[in-house]
């Protein structure tokens, strides 16, 4: 999986950010990710407001070593599994991001699936 991420960062003119995204819908590599919805400040209720991209747990790897990328990826996947309850988990890539409200959350713009985690 780290090879896929490195390839997208190194060989793609459009990839600026990569993250881990969960959903209850099965997706394919290359599928465009739907925009996420804003969640109510008083719980996990979707208030229906679409936000600027797809919520994910962002990877911040700076290209230093493959071991560092592997360690960060494993840490973020573990966090995602513990914190969220989605059926499917994917690595997504996009053209930009803004920070979200959750720890490590990045809202990725123009996101697409680049790898399947589970």
C-alpha positions, 0 to 999 in steps of 0.5 A: 500500500505504501508503494501506491501512496508514494507513486501518487505523490511522486507521479501525479500532477494533481495529488496534493494530499492523501488520507484514510476515508471510511464509508459504508458503501463499497467503492473501486479504485479510481472512484470519485469520493462524495463530499461529506456532510457537516455533523451536528455539534450536539452529536453525530446527527448529519445536519444535511449541509454538504462541506467542501470535500471528503473527510479523512484522517490525513497522512502528513508523511514528508517523503523522508523514508518508507519506514516512516510512511508505513508507521504513520499509515499503520497508526492512522489506520488503527486510529480510524478503526478505533474511532469510526465504525465504517464497513469499508476503509480506503486511501484517498487522494485529492487536490487540496484540503482544509482541516476538520474538527476531529483529531487529524481530520483533513477535508480533501477536495476532489478526492478519489479512491487510490487503494482499498484498506479493508 
